[in-house]
Amino acid sequence: MQKEFIISGFGGQGILFIGKLLAYTGMKNNYQVSWLPSYGPEMRGGTASCNVIISDDAIGSPLVTEATEVIAMNGPSFVKFEKSVAKGGTLYYDSSLVQPTPTRDDINYVGVEATKLATEMGMGKLANMFLVGKVLKESKVFELDVVFEALKGLVPAKKPELYDLNKKAIEAGANL
């Protein structure tokens, strides 16, 4: 098994956290993992992306050039990384923020109204987790229970309520 992810959006949308969650879940489940973050100096509001590779075998390079999954949380990310999706791969996007004009017929497009749903549920800052839930369900890279176990290790001990909120958002996304 080898899954290659590109996750991208604006700084402050939880892009790097998605990558950490995927990589940490893979590591805790004895996969080879790579997590390569990239962000501009302005951080919040600037661009942020990360490459995550999860594999049974050794990983030769942390750079993803043909992703099995791309998560685009804004329009510029959709445009920039659409060409990076491997043939047969999937581009997930926040359809609350992105009105795409798909240019390829050899990949799958999955829109999730993540920002809208998160806001309606009183979890506006967790749109990223709605998308993660959908990605986990569709890609079958991990079962939700192993992701929730890894999530415990990423939520700050001082803010245990964040675990429940993130878990709820992931479950809601998986149930879409």
VMD Tcl script that draws the C-alpha trace (Angstrom):
set ca {
  {0.00 0.00 0.00}
  {1.20 3.47 -0.81}
  {-0.92 6.59 -0.54}
  {0.45 9.98 -1.50}
  {-1.36 13.12 -0.36}
  {-1.05 16.79 -1.21}
  {-3.00 18.97 1.21}
  {-3.25 22.67 0.48}
  {-5.10 25.86 1.37}
  {-4.66 29.11 3.21}
  {-2.64 29.33 6.41}
  {-4.98 28.99 9.37}
  {-7.21 26.37 7.72}
  {-5.49 23.48 9.49}
  {-3.62 22.23 6.44}
  {-0.51 21.17 8.34}
  {-2.63 19.57 11.07}
  {-4.32 17.33 8.48}
  {-0.89 16.22 7.32}
  {0.33 15.61 10.85}
  {-2.77 13.56 11.65}
  {-2.36 11.34 8.58}
  {1.39 10.89 9.11}
  {1.07 10.25 12.85}
  {-1.70 7.72 12.28}
  {0.49 5.92 9.76}
  {3.49 5.95 12.09}
  {1.46 4.60 15.02}
  {0.28 1.78 12.75}
  {3.78 0.75 11.65}
  {3.78 2.25 8.17}
  {6.64 4.16 6.65}
  {5.63 7.83 6.61}
  {6.82 11.16 5.33}
  {5.43 14.61 6.16}
  {6.80 17.61 4.28}
  {5.20 20.98 5.19}
  {5.48 24.13 3.10}
  {4.18 27.56 4.01}
  {4.89 31.19 3.28}
  {6.36 33.58 5.83}
  {2.99 35.22 6.41}
  {1.50 31.94 7.76}
  {-2.17 32.74 8.56}
  {-3.84 33.88 5.35}
  {-0.86 32.95 3.16}
  {-0.53 29.66 1.36}
  {0.18 26.41 3.15}
  {0.58 22.90 1.85}
  {2.08 19.62 2.84}
  {3.01 16.33 1.24}
  {2.27 13.12 3.12}
  {3.28 9.65 2.03}
  {2.09 6.51 3.81}
  {3.61 3.27 2.60}
  {4.35 -0.36 3.39}
  {7.80 0.12 1.86}
  {10.65 2.58 2.33}
  {9.96 6.06 0.96}
  {12.59 7.32 -1.47}
  {11.62 10.99 -1.46}
  {9.20 13.05 0.65}
  {8.14 15.09 -2.40}
  {4.80 14.09 -3.92}
  {4.57 14.66 -7.67}
  {1.62 12.37 -8.47}
  {-0.77 12.27 -5.54}
  {-3.32 9.54 -5.05}
  {-5.32 12.14 -3.10}
  {-5.28 15.93 -3.16}
  {-7.18 18.02 -0.62}
  {-7.75 21.60 -1.79}
  {-9.32 23.95 0.74}
  {-9.27 27.00 -1.54}
  {-9.52 27.89 -5.22}
  {-5.82 28.61 -5.84}
  {-4.92 25.20 -4.39}
  {-7.49 23.48 -6.62}
  {-6.00 25.11 -9.70}
  {-2.38 24.57 -8.67}
  {-2.62 20.92 -7.63}
  {-5.25 19.53 -10.01}
  {-2.44 18.59 -12.40}
  {-0.63 16.76 -9.57}
  {-3.35 14.15 -9.09}
  {-2.30 10.75 -10.45}
  {-4.49 9.19 -13.11}
  {-7.38 7.52 -11.27}
  {-6.69 9.61 -8.15}
  {-9.09 11.91 -6.35}
  {-9.19 15.65 -5.78}
  {-11.22 16.54 -2.68}
  {-12.18 20.18 -2.28}
  {-14.19 22.46 -0.02}
  {-17.15 23.24 -2.28}
  {-18.20 26.02 0.12}
  {-15.13 27.97 -0.97}
  {-14.18 26.47 -4.34}
  {-16.30 26.64 -7.48}
  {-14.15 24.45 -9.69}
  {-13.87 24.16 -13.40}
  {-12.49 20.62 -13.72}
  {-10.04 20.22 -16.57}
  {-9.43 16.47 -16.43}
  {-11.53 13.41 -17.10}
  {-9.05 10.85 -15.74}
  {-9.42 11.76 -12.04}
  {-12.27 11.87 -9.54}
  {-13.59 15.10 -8.05}
  {-15.27 15.09 -4.64}
  {-16.72 18.32 -3.30}
  {-17.60 18.66 0.37}
  {-19.32 21.76 1.74}
  {-16.89 21.58 4.64}
  {-16.88 25.22 5.70}
  {-20.65 25.52 5.45}
  {-21.27 22.30 7.40}
  {-18.69 23.15 10.05}
  {-20.22 26.59 10.54}
  {-23.76 25.17 10.75}
  {-22.60 22.72 13.43}
  {-20.87 25.46 15.43}
  {-17.39 24.19 14.51}
  {-16.34 26.79 11.95}
  {-12.63 26.29 12.46}
  {-12.86 22.53 11.86}
  {-13.80 22.46 8.17}
  {-10.50 20.66 7.59}
  {-11.67 17.74 9.73}
  {-14.90 17.41 7.73}
  {-12.76 16.97 4.63}
  {-10.48 14.49 6.43}
  {-13.50 12.40 7.38}
  {-14.62 12.22 3.76}
  {-11.10 11.41 2.55}
  {-10.73 8.63 5.14}
  {-14.05 7.09 4.14}
  {-13.40 7.26 0.40}
  {-9.68 6.37 0.33}
  {-9.93 3.65 2.96}
  {-6.36 4.46 4.02}
  {-7.27 4.04 7.72}
  {-10.26 2.99 9.77}
  {-11.66 5.80 11.89}
  {-10.84 4.11 15.21}
  {-7.09 4.13 14.50}
  {-7.28 7.78 13.43}
  {-9.07 8.68 16.67}
  {-6.38 6.89 18.66}
  {-3.68 8.91 16.88}
  {-5.71 12.11 17.34}
  {-5.38 11.68 21.11}
  {-1.63 12.11 20.74}
  {-1.97 15.33 18.76}
  {-4.51 17.21 20.86}
  {-2.84 19.36 23.53}
  {-3.30 17.97 27.05}
  {-4.44 21.44 28.16}
  {-7.37 21.34 25.71}
  {-8.97 17.88 25.89}
  {-12.29 19.28 24.58}
  {-10.60 19.67 21.19}
  {-10.38 15.89 20.86}
  {-14.16 15.53 21.04}
  {-14.74 18.38 18.59}
  {-12.24 17.03 16.06}
  {-13.64 13.51 16.40}
  {-17.19 14.77 15.87}
  {-16.14 16.71 12.74}
  {-14.29 13.71 11.27}
  {-17.29 11.46 11.90}
  {-19.64 13.99 10.29}
  {-17.40 14.17 7.21}
  {-17.19 10.40 6.97}
  {-20.98 10.16 7.10}
  {-21.55 12.53 4.16}
}
mol new
graphics top color blue
foreach p $ca { graphics top sphere $p radius 0.5 }
foreach p [lrange $ca 0 end-1] q [lrange $ca 1 end] { graphics top cylinder $p $q radius 0.2 }
display resetview
